[in-house]
Amino acid sequence: MVSSGLDDVRTRTHAPADVYLLASAQARPFHLDTAQAVDGVVFTDGVITLRRDGSIDQGQADPREFHRRAAPFAFDRPTFEAARDADAVEWPALERAPAPYTAFLGQLFGDAADGWQRAELLSQLIGYTLTTERGAQIIVLLVGAGRSGKSSVLRLVTELLGGDDAVVAANSVGHLGGRFTLGRARGRAALTIDDMEQRPNFGHERSKYDQGAALLKAISGEGSLTVEVKGIQPGDAAPLNLQVWAAGNAAPRFIRGADDALAWTERMQPIKFDRPVPAAKRREGLAQRMVAEHGAGIAAYCLGRFARAWSQSHHLNTQTFIEPPSTRALLADMRNEAIGPADGFIEEHAAFSGLDGGFTERKQVKEAYRDYVRQQTGEGGFEPSNQAMSAVYKLLDAHFAANPADGKPHKRDGHLGWLGLTLTFS
C-alpha cells in the first residue's frame, strides 16, 4: 500500500504512488484505504474544500489521501473571503486581488465594461479549475490574435495549479490523437492546448485531429477513458478529472458538420483577447514571477470569485459564470458556424414560384446545401449535420408560413419537400 502525505505531494517524487495511480481507474484525489474520491485543494499549510454555499473547510492533509498536485503556497483566507463577499462584479472587486494580477488583467482586457466582465470571467474560471469540481463540463477557449496574452494565461493557470506536473500539455488537437499523449493524465488537474488549430482537409493528420477532437469531447463531458502508459498495464476506464484550457486564433472548426455540432458549442466557454501586447510591454516569465510572488493572493481571489458565482447559481454549468457581451457574440458566431450558413444559402439560391410551381424534395435541398457549403469553405469533405439541415428546413417553413402565395410544405410520393420551391444552385 502506498502512502502519500503532503510532503510527497509537494515534492512529486513518490514514484510508486505515481505508478499506482496510473494503473488504477482513479482520476480524482482518493483515499488509499477506501479508494473513495476525496475533494480538496492542497496548499502548503493544509487542504481546502469549497462548499456549494461558498463556505470552506480547512484542515490538515491526511497521509492516507493521495493528491497528485498541490499549490506551491499557503492558503490566503482573508483574500478569499474578501473576494467571495464582494458584491460588485466590476473593477472595484479587483481591489481585493494582488495589484500585479489586476494590472495584468487590465493590460489584457482594458477597463471598459466588457473588459472587466472578461476579467471577472477569467478569474471565476481559474478558481473553478483550482477545485476538483468538473460538473460544469466546459472547455475554456481563449480566442484572439497572436501576442494578445493567451499563452501567458495558460502559463498562469499551470503555475497556480502547481507547475507542469499538474497539467497535461498538448501542442494541438491533433497531438491529442497520439497513443500515449494522455498517458499521465490521471490525477492531474488540467489539459492545456496551445493551438486549437483548424481541421486538416485530408490524410493522416486529419485522422489524428478527429481522434483528438473525440478525446476532447470525452474529457470535457466526464466520459470514461482508458489511458495507455508505456510499460504499465492500463487500468479500467474512468473519467479524467481534467479541466480543458485551449487557445486559438479563431473558434475551432471540428464542430462543423458533426451531428452534435450545437452540443459542442454548449460546452465552449470562450474569452475574447483583442488587445495585442506591445513588444515593449512583453515580459518573459511574467506568469511564473506573478505566482512566485503573489500566487497565494491570486489563487485565493479566483477561488473567492468562483465561490460567489457558484453559491448564486442553481446548477454548475456554463450559466454559473458571467457572460460578457463579447463572449455572447463569440458563442453566437460558433452556433452559426455549427449549423452552417443557412440564411445565405436560402437568400442566394432559393427561388419561389407559387403553388403552381415545381416540387423540391428535402433530399435535393440537402445535396444543394452540402455543395454550397463546400464551395463557400473549401472543405471538400463537408457533410451537413442534422442540426444544420434542421435550420435550413425551419427557415424554408418560416418563409412559406409568412408568404403563403409563394408555395407550401408538401409531400409527394412519400417524400417531404416544398411546393413552389426551386433551387438555383448547381
N, C-alpha and C positions, 0 to 999 in steps of 0.2 A: 504494500500500500504506500502511496506517495503522500508526503506531507508538504504543504506549500503555504507558509505563513507570509506575512507582509514583506520580510526581507527577501524571500525567494521571488516574490512578485516584482520587487523593485530592481533586483539585480539581473533578472531574466536569465539566470544561469542554471535553472533547475531542469536539466535535460531530461531526466526520467519522467518528470511531470509533463513535459512537452510531448514526449512520445505517448504517454498515457492518454493525453488529450486528443492527439491526432488519431489514435487507434480506437477511440471511443466515439459515441454519437453525441458527445457533449458539445453544444455550440455556445452556451452561456456559462458564466461562472457557476460552479456547482460544489456541493458538499461531498467530500471524498467518501464518507461513510454511507450516505444515503443515496448518492447520485442525483439528488434533487437540485434543481436550478436555484440559485440564490441571486438576489438583487444587490445593488450597491455600487457606488463609485469609490475606488480605493484612492485615498490620499496618504501622504506620509505620516499623518497623525491619526489615521483611522479610516473607517468605512462610512460613507454617507448613503442613506437610502431615501429617495424622494418619494413622497406620497401623493396620491391623487388630489388631495386638497391643498397642495402646495407646502405642506409641512415636511420636516425631515427628521429622520432618526440618525443619530450619530453614535457610533460605537467603535470598539477596537476590532482589529482583524482576528478572525477565528482561524487558527492554524489548520483546521480541518476543511476550510473552504479554499478552493482553487480559483484564483483570479489570475488571468493571463496578463492583465495590464494594470498600471497604476499611474496616477498623475504624479509628476515629479515635484510636488509642492504640497503644503498643508492646506486644509480647507479654511477659507476666509468666510466665516459665518456672518460677520457684520455686513460685508458687501452683499452676500447672498440675500440676506433679509431686507436690506435697503432696496435692492433691485426688485425683489419679489413684491414688495409693498408699494413701489412707485406707481401711482395711478396713471401718469401721463405716458402715452406711447409716442414719444417725440424726443427731440434732442435733450430737453431738460432731464429725462430719465437717464440719459447717458452721463449725467453728473455723478452717478453712483459708480461708474466704471473708471478704471485707471485712465489717466489722461492720454497716454500713448495709444491706447486702444480707441478712444474717442477720436483722436487725430487721424488715426488710420482709417476709420470708417468715414470721416469727413472727406478725406482725400479720395476715397473710392466712390462715394455717392453724392457728395455735396450736401448743402444744408436746406434744400427745398423740401417741400412736404413729401414728395415721392422718395427723396433721398433718405430722410430719416426713417421712413417706413421700411425701406430696403435694409437699412442698418439694423432696425428692430427685428426684421425677419431673419437676417443672418445670425443675430445674437440668439434668437429663440431656437434656431436650427442647430447651432453649435451646442447650446445647452441640452437639447434633446439628444444629440449624438453622444454627449458625455455620459448619459444614463445607459442602462441596459434595455430600456423600452424600445421596441421596434414595431409596435402595433399600428403606427400611422401608415406604414407600408409606402414610403415615399422615396423618390430619388431627387436629391438636391442637385440642381443643374445650374451652374454658373455660366451665363451666356454673354458673350461680348467679344470685341476685337482684341487682338493681342496687346500685351503691355498695359492691360487695364486692371491688374491686381488679382486675377483669378488664381494664378499659381501661388501667390502669396497667401491667399485664403486657404487653399488646400494644405499648404505647409503649416499654417497656423493651427488648423484642425488637427493635423498629425501631431504637432508638438504638444498641444493641450491634452491629447489622449495618452501621451507618454512616449512619443517618438516612433520611429519606423517599425519597431516590434509590435506596435499596437494596431497597425493597419496592413492591408493588402494593397499594394500599389500596382496598377496596370497602366501601360502606356496608352492603350486604346481599347475599344470594344473588341476588336479582332484579337487582341492579346489575351482576352478572357477565354477565347476559344482554344487556347493551348491546353494540353492534357494536364499539366501539373501547376498551372497558374494559381489555382485556388488550394494548392496542397497544404498550405499552412494557414488556412482561413479560420479554422475553428479556434474559438477563444479570443479572436481579435475583434476590434470594435467597429472598424470601418473599411470600406473599399473605396479607394480613390482612383479616378480615371482621368489622366492628364488631358486626353483629347477625345471627346465624343465625336469622332470623325464621321464623315458621310459613308454610306454603304457602297462598297466597291460594286461595279457593274457585273463582274463575272469572275470565274476562276476560283482557285484555292482560297484566296484572300476573302472572297465573298462568303465562302462556306464557313471560314473561321469567324467572320463577322456575325453571321447568322447564329452560329453556336454561342458566341459571346452574348448576343442580344437575348437569347433564350435563357442563359445563365443569369443575366442581369434581371430578367423578369422573375425568375425563381427566387433569387436572393431578396429582391425588394418586396416580394409577396410572401416571404417567410415560407417558401416551399422547401420540401426536404431534398437534400442533395447528398450524394456520396462523393467525397473528395479523394483524390489519389495523391499519395506521397511516395516518392521513390524509396524503396527498401522497407516500407511499412505496410502491413496488411490493412486495407481500408476497413473502417467500421461501418455501422449501419447508417442508412441515410437519415439526415436530420437537417433542420433549418440552420442556416448560418446567421448568427446574430450580428450581421454587418449593416451599418448604415452607409448607403452609397452616396458619394460626393463625386460629381463629374464636372468637367469644364469643356466648353466648346465655343467656336465662333458663331454657331447657329444651333437651332434645335435639331436633334438627331433625325435622320430620315428613316430609321428602321421601323418607325411606327406606321409609315405609309404603306398601304396595300395589305396590311395584316387584318384578319377578321376581328381581332381585338384591338384595333388601332385606337379607338376612343378610350378604351380601358387603359391603354398605355398612357395617354395624356393625363388621365386622372391620377396617375402616380407621380407625375412630374411636379416638382416644386422649384420653378425657375426664379433666378435672381438676375436682373439685368446689370451689366457692367458697361457703362458707356462713357467713362471718363479716363482716357489713356493717361498713364502717369508719365509726366515729362522725364526725360533722361536725367536731368539734374536732381530730381527728387527720388530716383530709384535707389534703394539701399539693399545690397546683397545681405542675406541673412537676417532681414528685418524680423520675420516671424520668430526665428529662434531667439533673437535678443529680447523681443517682447515677452515671450514666455519665460525666458530665464529670469527676467527682471520683474515681470508683472503677471506671470501666469496664474498665480493664486487668485488675484483680483479679477482677471478676465474670465477665468472659469467660473468663479462664484457669481459674477454678474450675469453671464449667459445662462447658468443654471437657474438663477433667480427669475430672469425674463421668461424662460420656458415654464418654470413652475407657475408663474402667474397666468400665462396663456392656458396651460393645461387645467388649472383649477377653475377657469372660467368657461371651459368647453365641455359640452355634454359627452363628446366622444373624442378619442385620439385618432385624428385623421388629418387630411390637408386643411380642413376647416378650423383646426385648432390654432393655426398660425395666421398672423396678419397677412393680408393680401394687398400689397401696394398696387397702384394703377398700372405700373409697368409690368408687374407680374401677371396681372389680369389680362393685359394686352398680349403678352407672350403666350399665355395659355390659349387665348382665342386664336392666335395665329397657328398654334400647334394643332388645335382641333380642326381648323380649316385644312391644314396640311394633312391631317389624318384621313379626312373624308375626301380630300381632293377638291379641285376647282369646279364644283358642280354648277355654281352660278354662271361662271364664264362659259362653260360648255353649252348650257341652255341658251344663254344670250346670243352666242355666236353661231350655233348650229341647229337650233330647233326652229322650225317654221310651222305655223298653224294655219290649216286650210279649211277649217269648219267641219260641220257634221257630215258634209258630202265629200270630204276629203278621204285620203287613204288611211290605212291602219298600220301602225308600227308596234311590233311586239317588244316586250321588255328585253328579250334576248338581244334584239337588234340594238336597243339603246345601250345595253351593257358593252357590246362589242365596239360601238362607236365611241363610247366614253373611254374605254380602255385605250383605243388608238389615239384619242385626243390627248390623254394624259401622257402617253408615251412620247408623243410629238412635242408636248409642252416641256417635259422634263428631261428628255433624252434617256429615260430609263426603259430600255427595250424589254425588260422582263416584268414590267409592272402589270399586276392583275388587280382589278378593283375589289376591295373588300365588301362584305355585306353591308357594313355601315355606310361606305361610300355610295353604293348603289341605292341604298335606302334614302340617302339625302337627295339623290337625283330624282328618284321616283316621287318623293314628297313634294319637291319643287314643281314637278310637272302636274301633279294632282292639284296643288295650290293654284297654279296658273289657270287650269281649266275650271276650278271652282269659282275663281274670280272673273273668268271670261268664258261663260258657257257657250257663247256663239262660236268660239274657236274650236270646240270639239269636246271630248269627254273620255274618261277612263272606260275601257271597253274590253270585252272578252270575245275572242273569235276562235272557233275550233279548239276550245280548251286552253288557248294561250292568252295570258293577260297582256294588255297593252293600252294604246290610246288611239281613239278615232279622231282624225283631223291632225295628227302629228306627222311631220315629215322631217327627216334629218338631212341636213345639207353637208354633213361631214363625210369624207370618203378617204 
